């Protein structure tokens, strides 16, 4: 069943057409990935679907009753906002119902809050809060719901925003780059959630693993037009290649005709007839339709000119902690030429700190860092990305080098290098102060690559770049003959660029000889073996104690008696709380907010106790 219909949609921003004549449909439960270059209009398209932006032309039809929820790239909140406040900032219809209920309680409007309370109970809307907090916990965070948003890191704020989007019970979920600034554990949680849900999802992401594993359809935005590709991201790549080949053949045909027509045009006035104007118009049309159909790719090049010495970098028993919290300890490693190592671990595990120690910006608490005299770092860090400069994009890049050398002895200009990494010539004279945050980070990354390093330290380099630019970066790193340490949440990027991993977990750094997928498979294999071993041990213990007795043991019988008393007490308290909701004033049971929370907690506890009592009752009857 169709949940969303888009007909002849068009939008222009700043006199630049972003998309036009877009006609697409979305089925109920369908998962769509949107791909395209940075700046082509993907985010604007999502905002148009959500209703935040009005299209210039066209029609968007959403199936009646469908709740549309959008996760935007940036997390915005007012001063003093807490985590729980952030949930209630949403204008979602279910949140509005909960807010209306609280307002009615505060006003003492018994008729209104009674009706709203019945609706909340019927639709189980209190579960939204529980789902919101549970998602935050599932992504590895344990901060309080009363924590202020401005006290959280960028990654933690993004997790709160994701948890809210998931909890709001969307019928259609729009996700704009949800994986930026997250650790791999959280990215995998998002992937699992999308795969498990039955709702419709449209996602803009450069995470190729999510696109391939979660999406049943790819919408490609290319030169203002959308192309629909049924199937996974892998199937899309195959279809795109076929389309490019067909376009190339059409271009070749047009070029052949154009050469013939141009010869006619140059033969002189005697050859021209009354049909000259139409023929010349046709020539101009063919010239305008000739276009570049393959994106530029880079192959086997590097900025490396400085040679690495015999000693590159030696880390000896380094340890680091902040306060009472140990990040890692007693880590020893010696680098050799050509090593490409991925750095993985949860947010806050110490990945950026390790890179800072290697670069000399942070000292270890103990141990030694010995850098070779010829080792020159190119560090794309977490701090130097918000460039402040009056210079233009090109002038700033030229400060770091005028040419980038190919490994075969060829080279390209810095201007060409900017184009390869997503800055077309039309942006070269743009002042840096006019660039977006993502564009500044990308420019900073480019300057790290062209500054002639022989050891790359890259901390989340794939944020804010599109898939094409990411593939170019992969090519660059693969042909880079120096060393590279890469911290990234992008699993496909790690698989394409590294051949070993530093894994930070349990306050230790361990070396794994393989890429991310191989490490993940090995980890799952070990966990599976441990689970099988524990199951076998449990079976042996059961057999050793003989067959399980039927009926209740003495301990279980006592537990059943205690449960009956506890259930009776909980039900009595729930009754008192329900009676107390007639007033918004503070009572002996607390404020309205405290009573509401206590009520929900006791309802959950009652469900748990009742379920256990039923289990024991069933066993007692056997």
Buried (B, 14 or more C-beta within 10 A) or exposed (E): EEBBBBBEBBBBEEEEEBBBEBEBEBBBEBBBBBBBBBBBBBBBBBBBBBEEBEBBEBEBEBBEEBBBBBBBBEBEBEEEBBBBBBBBBBEBEBBEBBBBBBBBBEEEBEEBBBBBBEBBEEEEBBBBBEBBBBBBEBBBBEBEBEBBBEEBEBBBBBBBBBBBBBBBBBBBBBBBBBBBBBBBBBBBBBBEBBEEBEBBBBBBBBBBBBBBBBBBBBBBBBEBEBBBBEBBBEBBBEBBEEBEEEBEEEBEEBEEEBEEBEEBBEEEEEEBEEEEEEEBEBBEEBEEEEEEBEEEEBEEBBBBEBEBEEBBBBBBEBBBBEEEEBBBBEBEBEBEBEBBBBBBBBBBBBBBBBBBBBBEEBEBEEBEBEBBEBBBBBBBBBEEBEBEBEBBBBBBBBEBBEBBBBEEEEBBBBBBBBBBBBBEEEBBEBEBEEBEEBBBBBBBBBBBBBBBBBBBBBBBBBBBBBBBBBBBBBBBBBBBEBBBBBBBBBBBBBBBBBBBBBBBEEBEBEEBEBBBEBBBEEEEEEEEEEEEEEEEEEEEEEEEEEEEEEEBEEEBEEBBEEBEEBBEEBEEBBEEBEEBBEBBEEBEBBEBEEBBBBBBEBBEBBEEBBEBBEEBEEBEEE
